[in-house]
Amino acid sequence: MDKLRPKLKVKRQQLRRRRHQSAWITLDGGPANHRCEVADVSEAGAKISLSGMVETGGQFSIAFVPRGARRRCEVVWRRGNMLGIKFIG
């Protein structure tokens, strides 16, 4: 009989809040024209889902409202169309 292992819990310093909202990605200082979905967010970062094949590179800016204030971020991990990002600067 196989023993079931308990799932590992990731201990984060920041509380993440689940969100199901749109955001807009800006690449290389251009217009915020790449839409994404925010799965969760904290003061330090977020988990987002890209719609379509958008090549983000290692850093980009994200706005949580159209034409709103942008936050610079860095990609921490990628899994398919999901990205884990941390806010920088």
Summary of the structure (lengths in Angstrom):
residues: 89
radius of gyration: 14.8
end to end distance: 51.3
largest distance: 57.1
contacts: 199
relative contact order: 0.22
helix: 0%
strand: 51%
